[in-house]
Amino acid sequence: MDLHDNAVVAELARQQSIETGNKVYAVDPSGMDAVYIDGQMLRWAYIDDVEIVYGDADAEKWEAFFHGTRH
């Protein structure tokens, strides 16, 4: 098992989230930050001390928001 392979790490995180029922922070198959909840891959970010968790369907909206808050 190659733990330097993002796809392998992503699958292990997905499986762990299903088995434990916990959030598992890892990467997606392409190496981007991801969180797995009940086997579902989501994106996450922090703004101040608030964690934002969002899916791919809302990614464009949240990325535009994050980009606007960083400038």
All heavy atoms as TSV, in Angstrom:
chain	resi	resn	atom	element	x	y	z
A	1	MET	N	N	0.847	-1.171	0.000
A	1	MET	CA	C	0.000	0.000	0.000
A	1	MET	C	C	0.895	1.237	0.000
A	1	MET	O	O	1.749	1.391	0.874
A	1	MET	CB	C	-0.885	-0.036	1.246
A	1	MET	CG	C	-1.866	1.080	1.308
A	1	MET	SD	S	-2.978	0.998	2.728
A	1	MET	CE	C	-3.472	-0.683	2.768
A	2	ASP	N	N	0.710	2.107	-0.962
A	2	ASP	CA	C	1.525	3.309	-1.112
A	2	ASP	C	C	0.812	4.498	-0.481
A	2	ASP	O	O	-0.135	5.046	-1.044
A	2	ASP	CB	C	1.786	3.564	-2.596
A	2	ASP	CG	C	2.677	4.770	-2.839
A	2	ASP	OD1	O	3.131	5.414	-1.860
A	2	ASP	OD2	O	2.928	5.076	-4.015
A	3	LEU	N	N	1.262	4.916	0.703
A	3	LEU	CA	C	0.625	6.044	1.395
A	3	LEU	C	C	1.034	7.394	0.811
A	3	LEU	O	O	0.582	8.433	1.289
A	3	LEU	CB	C	0.917	5.979	2.893
A	3	LEU	CG	C	0.305	4.773	3.606
A	3	LEU	CD1	C	0.644	4.798	5.082
A	3	LEU	CD2	C	-1.198	4.710	3.399
A	4	HIS	N	N	1.849	7.372	-0.238
A	4	HIS	CA	C	2.171	8.603	-0.960
A	4	HIS	C	C	1.231	8.791	-2.154
A	4	HIS	O	O	1.300	9.802	-2.842
A	4	HIS	CB	C	3.630	8.594	-1.417
A	4	HIS	CG	C	4.592	8.574	-0.279
A	4	HIS	ND1	N	4.790	9.642	0.547
A	4	HIS	CD2	C	5.380	7.575	0.196
A	4	HIS	CE1	C	5.670	9.328	1.472
A	4	HIS	NE2	N	6.041	8.071	1.281
A	5	ASP	N	N	0.397	7.805	-2.397
A	5	ASP	CA	C	-0.583	7.848	-3.484
A	5	ASP	C	C	-1.875	8.458	-2.938
A	5	ASP	O	O	-2.523	7.889	-2.058
A	5	ASP	CB	C	-0.828	6.426	-3.988
A	5	ASP	CG	C	-1.789	6.360	-5.157
A	5	ASP	OD1	O	-2.623	7.286	-5.336
A	5	ASP	OD2	O	-1.731	5.366	-5.903
A	6	ASN	N	N	-2.242	9.628	-3.445
A	6	ASN	CA	C	-3.421	10.346	-2.941
A	6	ASN	C	C	-4.703	9.530	-3.053
A	6	ASN	O	O	-5.565	9.606	-2.179
A	6	ASN	CB	C	-3.595	11.676	-3.671
A	6	ASN	CG	C	-2.495	12.644	-3.351
A	6	ASN	OD1	O	-1.970	12.659	-2.242
A	6	ASN	ND2	N	-2.123	13.466	-4.309
A	7	ALA	N	N	-4.841	8.758	-4.103
A	7	ALA	CA	C	-6.054	7.947	-4.274
A	7	ALA	C	C	-6.148	6.881	-3.179
A	7	ALA	O	O	-7.234	6.609	-2.667
A	7	ALA	CB	C	-6.078	7.306	-5.656
A	8	VAL	N	N	-5.026	6.315	-2.800
A	8	VAL	CA	C	-5.007	5.308	-1.731
A	8	VAL	C	C	-5.379	5.961	-0.406
A	8	VAL	O	O	-6.209	5.449	0.351
A	8	VAL	CB	C	-3.622	4.623	-1.641
A	8	VAL	CG1	C	-3.512	3.768	-0.390
A	8	VAL	CG2	C	-3.363	3.795	-2.882
A	9	VAL	N	N	-4.782	7.100	-0.109
A	9	VAL	CA	C	-5.069	7.817	1.136
A	9	VAL	C	C	-6.535	8.218	1.182
A	9	VAL	O	O	-7.202	8.072	2.217
A	9	VAL	CB	C	-4.153	9.049	1.283
A	9	VAL	CG1	C	-4.570	9.907	2.477
A	9	VAL	CG2	C	-2.703	8.605	1.421
A	10	ALA	N	N	-7.068	8.708	0.077
A	10	ALA	CA	C	-8.470	9.120	0.021
A	10	ALA	C	C	-9.395	7.935	0.298
A	10	ALA	O	O	-10.368	8.062	1.059
A	10	ALA	CB	C	-8.783	9.736	-1.343
A	11	GLU	N	N	-9.103	6.793	-0.278
A	11	GLU	CA	C	-9.944	5.612	-0.065
A	11	GLU	C	C	-9.856	5.127	1.378
A	11	GLU	O	O	-10.860	4.746	1.973
A	11	GLU	CB	C	-9.575	4.495	-1.035
A	11	GLU	CG	C	-10.403	3.245	-0.881
A	11	GLU	CD	C	-11.915	3.440	-1.023
A	11	GLU	OE1	O	-12.369	4.421	-1.643
A	11	GLU	OE2	O	-12.659	2.593	-0.489
A	12	LEU	N	N	-8.668	5.134	1.960
A	12	LEU	CA	C	-8.526	4.740	3.361
A	12	LEU	C	C	-9.305	5.686	4.275
A	12	LEU	O	O	-9.970	5.244	5.221
A	12	LEU	CB	C	-7.051	4.714	3.761
A	12	LEU	CG	C	-6.223	3.589	3.181
A	12	LEU	CD1	C	-4.740	3.811	3.499
A	12	LEU	CD2	C	-6.696	2.255	3.717
A	13	ALA	N	N	-9.258	6.979	4.002
A	13	ALA	CA	C	-9.992	7.956	4.805
A	13	ALA	C	C	-11.497	7.749	4.660
A	13	ALA	O	O	-12.243	7.815	5.637
A	13	ALA	CB	C	-9.604	9.373	4.383
A	14	ARG	N	N	-11.949	7.485	3.442
A	14	ARG	CA	C	-13.372	7.239	3.202
A	14	ARG	C	C	-13.839	6.020	3.999
A	14	ARG	O	O	-14.861	6.065	4.684
A	14	ARG	CB	C	-13.635	7.033	1.709
A	14	ARG	CG	C	-15.117	6.938	1.352
A	14	ARG	CD	C	-15.306	6.532	-0.099
A	14	ARG	NE	N	-14.979	5.131	-0.312
A	14	ARG	CZ	C	-15.762	4.101	0.031
A	14	ARG	NH1	N	-16.926	4.310	0.611
A	14	ARG	NH2	N	-15.384	2.864	-0.207
A	15	GLN	N	N	-13.072	4.958	3.941
A	15	GLN	CA	C	-13.424	3.736	4.656
A	15	GLN	C	C	-13.434	3.955	6.172
A	15	GLN	O	O	-14.325	3.475	6.871
A	15	GLN	CB	C	-12.465	2.609	4.294
A	15	GLN	CG	C	-12.651	2.090	2.898
A	15	GLN	CD	C	-11.621	1.033	2.542
A	15	GLN	OE1	O	-10.914	0.502	3.392
A	15	GLN	NE2	N	-11.525	0.736	1.253
A	16	GLN	N	N	-12.443	4.690	6.659
A	16	GLN	CA	C	-12.379	4.957	8.101
A	16	GLN	C	C	-13.581	5.776	8.553
A	16	GLN	O	O	-14.122	5.546	9.627
A	16	GLN	CB	C	-11.083	5.666	8.462
A	16	GLN	CG	C	-10.930	5.876	9.953
A	16	GLN	CD	C	-9.639	6.554	10.329
A	16	GLN	OE1	O	-8.925	7.074	9.467
A	16	GLN	NE2	N	-9.327	6.564	11.602
A	17	SER	N	N	-14.015	6.730	7.725
A	17	SER	CA	C	-15.174	7.549	8.099
A	17	SER	C	C	-16.447	6.714	8.170
A	17	SER	O	O	-17.304	6.955	9.013
A	17	SER	CB	C	-15.346	8.729	7.137
A	17	SER	OG	O	-15.881	8.322	5.891
A	18	ILE	N	N	-16.548	5.720	7.296
A	18	ILE	CA	C	-17.714	4.826	7.325
A	18	ILE	C	C	-17.664	3.946	8.577
A	18	ILE	O	O	-18.659	3.803	9.284
A	18	ILE	CB	C	-17.763	3.951	6.059
A	18	ILE	CG1	C	-18.084	4.808	4.836
A	18	ILE	CG2	C	-18.799	2.845	6.205
A	18	ILE	CD1	C	-17.901	4.078	3.510
A	19	GLU	N	N	-16.504	3.375	8.842
A	19	GLU	CA	C	-16.364	2.442	9.958
A	19	GLU	C	C	-16.506	3.107	11.320
A	19	GLU	O	O	-17.091	2.534	12.224
A	19	GLU	CB	C	-15.024	1.726	9.867
A	19	GLU	CG	C	-14.935	0.769	8.697
A	19	GLU	CD	C	-13.549	0.182	8.512
A	19	GLU	OE1	O	-12.687	0.339	9.410
A	19	GLU	OE2	O	-13.321	-0.437	7.460
A	20	THR	N	N	-15.962	4.308	11.469
A	20	THR	CA	C	-15.956	4.965	12.778
A	20	THR	C	C	-17.106	5.934	12.972
A	20	THR	O	O	-17.447	6.258	14.102
A	20	THR	CB	C	-14.644	5.741	13.002
A	20	THR	OG1	O	-14.562	6.815	12.055
A	20	THR	CG2	C	-13.436	4.825	12.891
A	21	GLY	N	N	-17.665	6.430	11.870
A	21	GLY	CA	C	-18.701	7.457	11.978
A	21	GLY	C	C	-18.140	8.827	12.317
A	21	GLY	O	O	-18.890	9.759	12.586
A	22	ASN	N	N	-16.820	8.960	12.283
A	22	ASN	CA	C	-16.164	10.238	12.590
A	22	ASN	C	C	-15.773	10.973	11.318
A	22	ASN	O	O	-15.658	10.381	10.253
A	22	ASN	CB	C	-14.890	9.992	13.405
A	22	ASN	CG	C	-15.180	9.418	14.766
A	22	ASN	OD1	O	-16.199	9.699	15.375
A	22	ASN	ND2	N	-14.266	8.587	15.250
A	23	LYS	N	N	-15.539	12.270	11.458
A	23	LYS	CA	C	-14.950	13.045	10.372
A	23	LYS	C	C	-13.500	12.620	10.245
A	23	LYS	O	O	-12.802	12.476	11.247
A	23	LYS	CB	C	-14.943	14.547	10.687
A	23	LYS	CG	C	-16.231	15.249	10.476
A	23	LYS	CD	C	-15.983	16.745	10.515
A	23	LYS	CE	C	-16.660	17.373	11.677
A	23	LYS	NZ	N	-16.472	18.825	11.709
A	24	VAL	N	N	-13.051	12.423	9.020
A	24	VAL	CA	C	-11.661	12.071	8.773
A	24	VAL	C	C	-11.098	13.092	7.791
A	24	VAL	O	O	-11.574	13.202	6.665
A	24	VAL	CB	C	-11.532	10.638	8.201
A	24	VAL	CG1	C	-10.080	10.309	7.911
A	24	VAL	CG2	C	-12.137	9.624	9.169
A	25	TYR	N	N	-10.113	13.847	8.244
A	25	TYR	CA	C	-9.467	14.848	7.394
A	25	TYR	C	C	-8.341	14.181	6.631
A	25	TYR	O	O	-7.516	13.481	7.213
A	25	TYR	CB	C	-8.918	15.993	8.249
A	25	TYR	CG	C	-10.007	16.762	8.937
A	25	TYR	CD1	C	-10.444	16.419	10.209
A	25	TYR	CD2	C	-10.614	17.831	8.298
A	25	TYR	CE1	C	-11.454	17.122	10.835
A	25	TYR	CE2	C	-11.629	18.545	8.916
A	25	TYR	CZ	C	-12.040	18.189	10.185
A	25	TYR	OH	O	-13.041	18.891	10.796
A	26	ALA	N	N	-8.309	14.382	5.333
A	26	ALA	CA	C	-7.289	13.766	4.483
A	26	ALA	C	C	-7.203	14.568	3.192
A	26	ALA	O	O	-7.381	15.784	3.207
A	26	ALA	CB	C	-7.642	12.305	4.214
A	27	VAL	N	N	-6.968	13.873	2.101
A	27	VAL	CA	C	-6.918	14.490	0.777
A	27	VAL	C	C	-7.877	13.742	-0.140
A	27	VAL	O	O	-8.271	12.624	0.141
A	27	VAL	CB	C	-5.493	14.455	0.174
A	27	VAL	CG1	C	-4.543	15.301	0.982
A	27	VAL	CG2	C	-4.992	13.025	0.051
A	28	ASP	N	N	-8.226	14.411	-1.243
A	28	ASP	CA	C	-9.015	13.724	-2.266
A	28	ASP	C	C	-8.035	13.018	-3.206
A	28	ASP	O	O	-6.819	13.129	-3.029
A	28	ASP	CB	C	-9.960	14.700	-2.982
A	28	ASP	CG	C	-9.244	15.710	-3.866
A	28	ASP	OD1	O	-8.009	15.625	-4.076
A	28	ASP	OD2	O	-9.926	16.614	-4.372
A	29	PRO	N	N	-8.526	12.278	-4.184
A	29	PRO	CA	C	-7.613	11.560	-5.080
A	29	PRO	C	C	-6.617	12.452	-5.826
A	29	PRO	O	O	-5.564	11.987	-6.246
A	29	PRO	CB	C	-8.553	10.844	-6.053
A	29	PRO	CG	C	-9.785	10.606	-5.240
A	29	PRO	CD	C	-9.921	11.858	-4.395
A	30	SER	N	N	-6.928	13.747	-5.967
A	30	SER	CA	C	-5.989	14.645	-6.657
A	30	SER	C	C	-5.055	15.379	-5.697
A	30	SER	O	O	-4.244	16.191	-6.123
A	30	SER	CB	C	-6.760	15.649	-7.515
A	30	SER	OG	O	-7.518	16.516	-6.690
A	31	GLY	N	N	-5.189	15.113	-4.387
A	31	GLY	CA	C	-4.284	15.722	-3.411
A	31	GLY	C	C	-4.800	16.983	-2.744
A	31	GLY	O	O	-4.095	17.579	-1.936
A	32	MET	N	N	-6.019	17.390	-3.053
A	32	MET	CA	C	-6.584	18.588	-2.422
A	32	MET	C	C	-7.163	18.224	-1.059
A	32	MET	O	O	-7.593	17.100	-0.844
A	32	MET	CB	C	-7.670	19.184	-3.323
A	32	MET	CG	C	-7.142	19.520	-4.680
A	32	MET	SD	S	-7.650	21.048	-5.447
A	32	MET	CE	C	-8.357	22.054	-4.255
A	33	ASP	N	N	-7.173	19.194	-0.126
A	33	ASP	CA	C	-7.739	18.958	1.201
A	33	ASP	C	C	-9.179	18.486	1.091
A	33	ASP	O	O	-9.953	19.011	0.296
A	33	ASP	CB	C	-7.725	20.239	2.023
A	33	ASP	CG	C	-6.331	20.635	2.471
A	33	ASP	OD1	O	-5.445	19.776	2.473
A	33	ASP	OD2	O	-6.140	21.813	2.840
A	34	ALA	N	N	-9.513	17.494	1.902
A	34	ALA	CA	C	-10.870	16.965	1.918
A	34	ALA	C	C	-11.182	16.459	3.319
A	34	ALA	O	O	-10.286	16.210	4.121
A	34	ALA	CB	C	-11.019	15.831	0.905
A	35	VAL	N	N	-12.462	16.329	3.605
A	35	VAL	CA	C	-12.922	15.698	4.835
A	35	VAL	C	C	-13.953	14.659	4.421
A	35	VAL	O	O	-14.746	14.891	3.504
A	35	VAL	CB	C	-13.501	16.720	5.841
A	35	VAL	CG1	C	-14.699	17.446	5.293
A	35	VAL	CG2	C	-13.842	16.065	7.167
A	36	TYR	N	N	-13.911	13.511	5.064
A	36	TYR	CA	C	-14.839	12.430	4.758
A	36	TYR	C	C	-15.792	12.280	5.938
A	36	TYR	O	O	-15.353	12.155	7.085
A	36	TYR	CB	C	-14.079	11.129	4.503
A	36	TYR	CG	C	-13.221	11.241	3.272
A	36	TYR	CD1	C	-11.976	11.846	3.318
A	36	TYR	CD2	C	-13.688	10.790	2.048
A	36	TYR	CE1	C	-11.205	11.986	2.178
A	36	TYR	CE2	C	-12.916	10.919	0.902
A	36	TYR	CZ	C	-11.672	11.524	0.969
A	36	TYR	OH	O	-10.923	11.661	-0.159
A	37	ILE	N	N	-17.081	12.323	5.641
A	37	ILE	CA	C	-18.121	12.158	6.659
A	37	ILE	C	C	-19.057	11.077	6.148
A	37	ILE	O	O	-19.644	11.226	5.074
A	37	ILE	CB	C	-18.878	13.473	6.912
A	37	ILE	CG1	C	-17.903	14.560	7.368
A	37	ILE	CG2	C	-20.001	13.261	7.922
A	37	ILE	CD1	C	-18.513	15.950	7.492
A	38	ASP	N	N	-19.177	9.993	6.918
A	38	ASP	CA	C	-20.012	8.851	6.516
A	38	ASP	C	C	-19.697	8.384	5.093
A	38	ASP	O	O	-20.589	8.059	4.321
A	38	ASP	CB	C	-21.501	9.182	6.647
A	38	ASP	CG	C	-21.909	9.419	8.091
A	38	ASP	OD1	O	-21.336	8.756	8.983
A	38	ASP	OD2	O	-22.782	10.268	8.330
A	39	GLY	N	N	-18.438	8.410	4.731
A	39	GLY	CA	C	-18.014	7.943	3.422
A	39	GLY	C	C	-18.136	8.956	2.303
A	39	GLY	O	O	-17.708	8.696	1.195
A	40	GLN	N	N	-18.694	10.111	2.593
A	40	GLN	CA	C	-18.859	11.141	1.564
A	40	GLN	C	C	-17.701	12.134	1.645
A	40	GLN	O	O	-17.380	12.642	2.717
A	40	GLN	CB	C	-20.175	11.892	1.753
A	40	GLN	CG	C	-20.401	12.953	0.710
A	40	GLN	CD	C	-21.706	13.714	0.926
A	40	GLN	OE1	O	-22.426	13.495	1.883
A	40	GLN	NE2	N	-21.992	14.624	0.030
A	41	MET	N	N	-17.076	12.403	0.506
A	41	MET	CA	C	-15.992	13.360	0.458
A	41	MET	C	C	-16.556	14.773	0.345
A	41	MET	O	O	-17.389	15.056	-0.518
A	41	MET	CB	C	-15.076	13.097	-0.735
A	41	MET	CG	C	-13.876	14.023	-0.741
A	41	MET	SD	S	-13.087	14.130	-2.344
A	41	MET	CE	C	-14.261	15.106	-3.240
A	42	LEU	N	N	-16.084	15.638	1.224
A	42	LEU	CA	C	-16.480	17.043	1.216
A	42	LEU	C	C	-15.230	17.902	1.297
A	42	LEU	O	O	-14.147	17.433	1.621
A	42	LEU	CB	C	-17.404	17.341	2.407
A	42	LEU	CG	C	-18.700	16.535	2.451
A	42	LEU	CD1	C	-19.353	16.658	3.813
A	42	LEU	CD2	C	-19.635	16.991	1.347
A	43	ARG	N	N	-15.387	19.163	0.996
A	43	ARG	CA	C	-14.309	20.149	1.126
A	43	ARG	C	C	-14.477	20.854	2.463
A	43	ARG	O	O	-15.562	20.889	3.029
A	43	ARG	CB	C	-14.387	21.179	-0.002
A	43	ARG	CG	C	-14.399	20.589	-1.371
A	43	ARG	CD	C	-13.065	20.057	-1.724
A	43	ARG	NE	N	-13.133	19.385	-3.021
A	43	ARG	CZ	C	-12.262	18.496	-3.393
A	43	ARG	NH1	N	-11.280	18.162	-2.611
A	43	ARG	NH2	N	-12.368	17.915	-4.554
A	44	TRP	N	N	-13.408	21.463	2.953
A	44	TRP	CA	C	-13.515	22.191	4.208
A	44	TRP	C	C	-12.532	23.356	4.220
A	44	TRP	O	O	-11.531	23.371	3.514
A	44	TRP	CB	C	-13.266	21.276	5.405
A	44	TRP	CG	C	-11.877	20.726	5.483
A	44	TRP	CD1	C	-11.400	19.630	4.833
A	44	TRP	CD2	C	-10.788	21.250	6.214
A	44	TRP	NE1	N	-10.088	19.437	5.131
A	44	TRP	CE2	C	-9.685	20.417	5.989
A	44	TRP	CE3	C	-10.632	22.347	7.054
A	44	TRP	CZ2	C	-8.440	20.651	6.560
A	44	TRP	CZ3	C	-9.394	22.575	7.636
A	44	TRP	CH2	C	-8.312	21.730	7.381
A	45	ALA	N	N	-12.858	24.325	5.051
A	45	ALA	CA	C	-11.995	25.484	5.256
A	45	ALA	C	C	-12.379	26.102	6.592
A	45	ALA	O	O	-13.467	25.862	7.114
A	45	ALA	CB	C	-12.176	26.493	4.133
A	46	TYR	N	N	-11.470	26.899	7.122
A	46	TYR	CA	C	-11.763	27.659	8.340
A	46	TYR	C	C	-11.773	29.130	8.012
A	46	TYR	O	O	-10.903	29.626	7.291
A	46	TYR	CB	C	-10.698	27.406	9.419
A	46	TYR	CG	C	-10.958	26.188	10.249
A	46	TYR	CD1	C	-10.283	25.010	10.012
A	46	TYR	CD2	C	-11.877	26.227	11.289
A	46	TYR	CE1	C	-10.510	23.887	10.776
A	46	TYR	CE2	C	-12.127	25.113	12.055
A	46	TYR	CZ	C	-11.434	23.944	11.801
A	46	TYR	OH	O	-11.674	22.834	12.565
A	47	ILE	N	N	-12.753	29.836	8.537
A	47	ILE	CA	C	-12.786	31.290	8.499
A	47	ILE	C	C	-12.869	31.723	9.955
A	47	ILE	O	O	-13.828	31.377	10.651
A	47	ILE	CB	C	-13.989	31.828	7.712
A	47	ILE	CG1	C	-13.897	31.393	6.260
A	47	ILE	CG2	C	-14.059	33.351	7.815
A	47	ILE	CD1	C	-15.052	31.815	5.410
A	48	ASP	N	N	-11.850	32.420	10.413
A	48	ASP	CA	C	-11.680	32.709	11.834
A	48	ASP	C	C	-11.687	31.365	12.559
A	48	ASP	O	O	-10.860	30.532	12.275
A	48	ASP	CB	C	-12.745	33.676	12.340
A	48	ASP	CG	C	-12.597	35.063	11.682
A	48	ASP	OD1	O	-11.451	35.477	11.437
A	48	ASP	OD2	O	-13.617	35.695	11.399
A	49	ASP	N	N	-12.603	31.109	13.447
A	49	ASP	CA	C	-12.663	29.820	14.147
A	49	ASP	C	C	-13.869	28.997	13.725
A	49	ASP	O	O	-14.279	28.082	14.430
A	49	ASP	CB	C	-12.713	30.042	15.658
A	49	ASP	CG	C	-11.387	30.557	16.198
A	49	ASP	OD1	O	-10.346	30.260	15.586
A	49	ASP	OD2	O	-11.394	31.260	17.226
A	50	VAL	N	N	-14.426	29.297	12.560
A	50	VAL	CA	C	-15.614	28.594	12.079
A	50	VAL	C	C	-15.212	27.651	10.950
A	50	VAL	O	O	-14.597	28.069	9.965
A	50	VAL	CB	C	-16.678	29.597	11.571
A	50	VAL	CG1	C	-17.867	28.866	11.006
A	50	VAL	CG2	C	-17.087	30.543	12.684
A	51	GLU	N	N	-15.572	26.386	11.111
A	51	GLU	CA	C	-15.284	25.410	10.071
A	51	GLU	C	C	-16.423	25.413	9.063
A	51	GLU	O	O	-17.584	25.302	9.432
A	51	GLU	CB	C	-15.139	24.014	10.663
A	51	GLU	CG	C	-14.830	22.965	9.614
A	51	GLU	CD	C	-14.725	21.573	10.177
A	51	GLU	OE1	O	-15.489	21.242	11.100
A	51	GLU	OE2	O	-13.877	20.833	9.686
A	52	ILE	N	N	-16.077	25.542	7.790
A	52	ILE	CA	C	-17.038	25.494	6.693
A	52	ILE	C	C	-16.816	24.167	5.968
A	52	ILE	O	O	-15.706	23.876	5.524
A	52	ILE	CB	C	-16.834	26.657	5.695
A	52	ILE	CG1	C	-16.794	28.008	6.401
A	52	ILE	CG2	C	-17.879	26.610	4.597
A	52	ILE	CD1	C	-18.065	28.418	7.072
A	53	VAL	N	N	-17.858	23.350	5.878
A	53	VAL	CA	C	-17.800	22.077	5.167
A	53	VAL	C	C	-18.791	22.169	4.015
A	53	VAL	O	O	-19.946	22.535	4.214
A	53	VAL	CB	C	-18.156	20.898	6.098
A	53	VAL	CG1	C	-18.182	19.590	5.327
A	53	VAL	CG2	C	-17.177	20.821	7.253
A	54	TYR	N	N	-18.326	21.867	2.810
A	54	TYR	CA	C	-19.179	22.019	1.631
A	54	TYR	C	C	-18.863	20.945	0.608
A	54	TYR	O	O	-17.778	20.379	0.593
A	54	TYR	CB	C	-19.030	23.415	1.028
A	54	TYR	CG	C	-17.607	23.778	0.642
A	54	TYR	CD1	C	-17.156	23.596	-0.648
A	54	TYR	CD2	C	-16.726	24.296	1.583
A	54	TYR	CE1	C	-15.858	23.922	-1.010
A	54	TYR	CE2	C	-15.429	24.627	1.237
A	54	TYR	CZ	C	-15.002	24.440	-0.049
A	54	TYR	OH	O	-13.715	24.750	-0.398
A	55	GLY	N	N	-19.831	20.675	-0.235
A	55	GLY	CA	C	-19.684	19.683	-1.284
A	55	GLY	C	C	-19.250	20.299	-2.595
A	55	GLY	O	O	-19.172	21.518	-2.739
A	56	ASP	N	N	-19.000	19.455	-3.562
A	56	ASP	CA	C	-18.567	19.918	-4.881
A	56	ASP	C	C	-19.609	20.823	-5.533
A	56	ASP	O	O	-19.259	21.743	-6.266
A	56	ASP	CB	C	-18.262	18.739	-5.797
A	56	ASP	CG	C	-16.946	18.058	-5.421
A	56	ASP	OD1	O	-16.102	18.690	-4.754
A	56	ASP	OD2	O	-16.775	16.891	-5.802
A	57	ALA	N	N	-20.895	20.576	-5.262
A	57	ALA	CA	C	-21.950	21.384	-5.874
A	57	ALA	C	C	-21.856	22.845	-5.442
A	57	ALA	O	O	-22.220	23.738	-6.211
A	57	ALA	CB	C	-23.321	20.824	-5.509
A	58	ASP	N	N	-21.352	23.094	-4.238
A	58	ASP	CA	C	-21.238	24.463	-3.726
A	58	ASP	C	C	-19.811	24.999	-3.769
A	58	ASP	O	O	-19.555	26.101	-3.286
A	58	ASP	CB	C	-21.737	24.521	-2.278
A	58	ASP	CG	C	-23.207	24.204	-2.164
A	58	ASP	OD1	O	-23.972	24.608	-3.061
A	58	ASP	OD2	O	-23.600	23.569	-1.174
A	59	ALA	N	N	-18.900	24.252	-4.308
A	59	ALA	CA	C	-17.489	24.618	-4.274
A	59	ALA	C	C	-17.214	25.964	-4.939
A	59	ALA	O	O	-16.469	26.779	-4.402
A	59	ALA	CB	C	-16.641	23.536	-4.920
A	60	GLU	N	N	-17.802	26.204	-6.090
A	60	GLU	CA	C	-17.532	27.454	-6.808
A	60	GLU	C	C	-17.945	28.660	-5.973
A	60	GLU	O	O	-17.218	29.641	-5.868
A	60	GLU	CB	C	-18.257	27.456	-8.150
A	60	GLU	CG	C	-17.886	28.638	-9.021
A	60	GLU	CD	C	-18.523	28.548	-10.400
A	60	GLU	OE1	O	-18.649	27.429	-10.934
A	60	GLU	OE2	O	-18.892	29.610	-10.919
A	61	LYS	N	N	-19.110	28.574	-5.345
A	61	LYS	CA	C	-19.604	29.670	-4.501
A	61	LYS	C	C	-18.665	29.914	-3.324
A	61	LYS	O	O	-18.283	31.057	-3.057
A	61	LYS	CB	C	-21.004	29.343	-4.000
A	61	LYS	CG	C	-21.561	30.349	-3.010
A	61	LYS	CD	C	-22.930	29.964	-2.517
A	61	LYS	CE	C	-22.786	28.818	-1.544
A	61	LYS	NZ	N	-24.000	28.470	-0.829
A	62	TRP	N	N	-18.283	28.843	-2.632
A	62	TRP	CA	C	-17.425	29.000	-1.465
A	62	TRP	C	C	-16.029	29.458	-1.851
A	62	TRP	O	O	-15.443	30.297	-1.160
A	62	TRP	CB	C	-17.375	27.705	-0.660
A	62	TRP	CG	C	-18.585	27.549	0.198
A	62	TRP	CD1	C	-19.588	26.649	0.030
A	62	TRP	CD2	C	-18.947	28.340	1.333
A	62	TRP	NE1	N	-20.547	26.836	1.006
A	62	TRP	CE2	C	-20.177	27.859	1.818
A	62	TRP	CE3	C	-18.345	29.411	1.989
A	62	TRP	CZ2	C	-20.812	28.408	2.925
A	62	TRP	CZ3	C	-18.983	29.960	3.102
A	62	TRP	CH2	C	-20.189	29.457	3.550
A	63	GLU	N	N	-15.479	28.953	-2.948
A	63	GLU	CA	C	-14.148	29.386	-3.369
A	63	GLU	C	C	-14.151	30.874	-3.714
A	63	GLU	O	O	-13.200	31.586	-3.400
A	63	GLU	CB	C	-13.646	28.548	-4.541
A	63	GLU	CG	C	-13.349	27.107	-4.173
A	63	GLU	CD	C	-12.267	26.948	-3.114
A	63	GLU	OE1	O	-11.300	27.722	-3.107
A	63	GLU	OE2	O	-12.403	26.031	-2.285
A	64	ALA	N	N	-15.205	31.349	-4.352
A	64	ALA	CA	C	-15.312	32.785	-4.647
A	64	ALA	C	C	-15.385	33.586	-3.347
A	64	ALA	O	O	-14.758	34.636	-3.217
A	64	ALA	CB	C	-16.542	33.057	-5.512
A	65	PHE	N	N	-16.127	33.088	-2.379
A	65	PHE	CA	C	-16.236	33.761	-1.083
A	65	PHE	C	C	-14.882	33.790	-0.382
A	65	PHE	O	O	-14.449	34.826	0.108
A	65	PHE	CB	C	-17.279	33.057	-0.207
A	65	PHE	CG	C	-17.383	33.636	1.171
A	65	PHE	CD1	C	-18.076	34.815	1.383
A	65	PHE	CD2	C	-16.775	33.002	2.239
A	65	PHE	CE1	C	-18.157	35.353	2.655
A	65	PHE	CE2	C	-16.855	33.538	3.517
A	65	PHE	CZ	C	-17.556	34.721	3.720
A	66	PHE	N	N	-14.178	32.640	-0.336
A	66	PHE	CA	C	-12.884	32.575	0.316
A	66	PHE	C	C	-11.885	33.499	-0.362
A	66	PHE	O	O	-11.116	34.190	0.301
A	66	PHE	CB	C	-12.323	31.158	0.321
A	66	PHE	CG	C	-13.171	30.173	1.081
A	66	PHE	CD1	C	-13.306	28.873	0.620
A	66	PHE	CD2	C	-13.830	30.520	2.235
A	66	PHE	CE1	C	-14.072	27.954	1.312
A	66	PHE	CE2	C	-14.607	29.608	2.943
A	66	PHE	CZ	C	-14.737	28.318	2.469
A	67	HIS	N	N	-11.900	33.511	-1.680
A	67	HIS	CA	C	-10.987	34.361	-2.428
A	67	HIS	C	C	-11.235	35.834	-2.099
A	67	HIS	O	O	-10.305	36.614	-1.922
A	67	HIS	CB	C	-11.128	34.115	-3.942
A	67	HIS	CG	C	-10.170	34.916	-4.749
A	67	HIS	ND1	N	-8.827	34.662	-4.758
A	67	HIS	CD2	C	-10.366	35.986	-5.556
A	67	HIS	CE1	C	-8.238	35.553	-5.551
A	67	HIS	NE2	N	-9.140	36.347	-6.050
A	68	GLY	N	N	-12.504	36.205	-1.985
A	68	GLY	CA	C	-12.866	37.592	-1.661
A	68	GLY	C	C	-12.469	37.996	-0.251
A	68	GLY	O	O	-12.186	39.163	0.006
A	69	THR	N	N	-12.413	37.052	0.678
A	69	THR	CA	C	-12.047	37.388	2.060
A	69	THR	C	C	-10.549	37.441	2.262
A	69	THR	O	O	-10.077	37.954	3.267
A	69	THR	CB	C	-12.640	36.365	3.073
A	69	THR	OG1	O	-12.105	35.081	2.786
A	69	THR	CG2	C	-14.143	36.356	3.011
A	70	ARG	N	N	-9.781	36.930	1.306
A	70	ARG	CA	C	-8.324	36.889	1.466
A	70	ARG	C	C	-7.638	38.113	0.887
A	70	ARG	O	O	-6.433	38.261	0.992
A	70	ARG	CB	C	-7.766	35.624	0.808
A	70	ARG	CG	C	-8.215	34.382	1.535
A	70	ARG	CD	C	-7.640	33.148	0.895
A	70	ARG	NE	N	-8.130	31.975	1.600
A	70	ARG	CZ	C	-8.434	30.849	1.036
A	70	ARG	NH1	N	-8.281	30.698	-0.261
A	70	ARG	NH2	N	-8.883	29.835	1.740
A	71	HIS	N	N	-8.383	38.994	0.242
A	71	HIS	CA	C	-7.753	40.179	-0.377
A	71	HIS	C	C	-8.195	41.432	0.310
A	71	HIS	O	O	-9.127	41.578	0.945
A	71	HIS	CB	C	-8.104	40.252	-1.870
A	71	HIS	CG	C	-7.484	39.133	-2.629
A	71	HIS	ND1	N	-6.157	39.039	-2.869
A	71	HIS	CD2	C	-8.028	38.007	-3.176
A	71	HIS	CE1	C	-5.897	37.944	-3.547
A	71	HIS	NE2	N	-7.016	37.302	-3.746
